[in-house]
């Protein structure tokens, strides 16, 4: 370890950083005094990182003054070290930095909180969701682990109405990922189907699929007529998962209109999952489509509905349907 200690005083900054990094890897508490002494001579991220890796909480006191230094890079490095050492003073220091007038500094604070188990992490991130800069709000939301704090759901509910589309998109994604079972989530996602941004609308439709909630059926049916193909496809996938008979006629309409083969294919698959025999005749027609993906979707849907495989030729399916439709169609 001796040569590494000597390396901390080398004239070359690269050598000093390498020596600090090596000492951090060793995690030997005997190096703390030398690292602190080097820190007082010329602070650097490598020194802070080494002290954090060693994990000796006695190093926190010498680090604290650097967390209020003039140089923002030194302050951020010191703050990260204190967070890693789980020093209670880090909470106040992080909160103070989140009030810095420089948005880049505020974002760097959030980076230091990433993937840490620091107890004050959730509070800092939730506070940053009210930041005036959309990039800071996005970063805070991206770093947030919703289930670690009971206030998270309310923060996400507010974030889906943020003025920045990236923030709204991320909030929608996280609501579906973490809170799909909540009726309030369904309401919030349905509202986002009317968002001005197509990526947000598409994500809302995708996340409604996770909820498997029948309240989403009518809004998803309406979304199959959205101006964006991405939204229409996401809505079709949602209807495939929820499998509600209310979607049968609208899905048949999509299949017949066939604006894009991807939409026709998803409509056919959804009809197969719902299992309503009203879809048989349109599916037989789609089976004869020259577009392979449409034909494939119709084929698999017909197999599910009929419980048998009559091949890719529409004629055997038509013959089977003529014999059986009287007993299979509702009201027949």
Beta strands, then each sheet from edge to edge (+ up, - down):
end
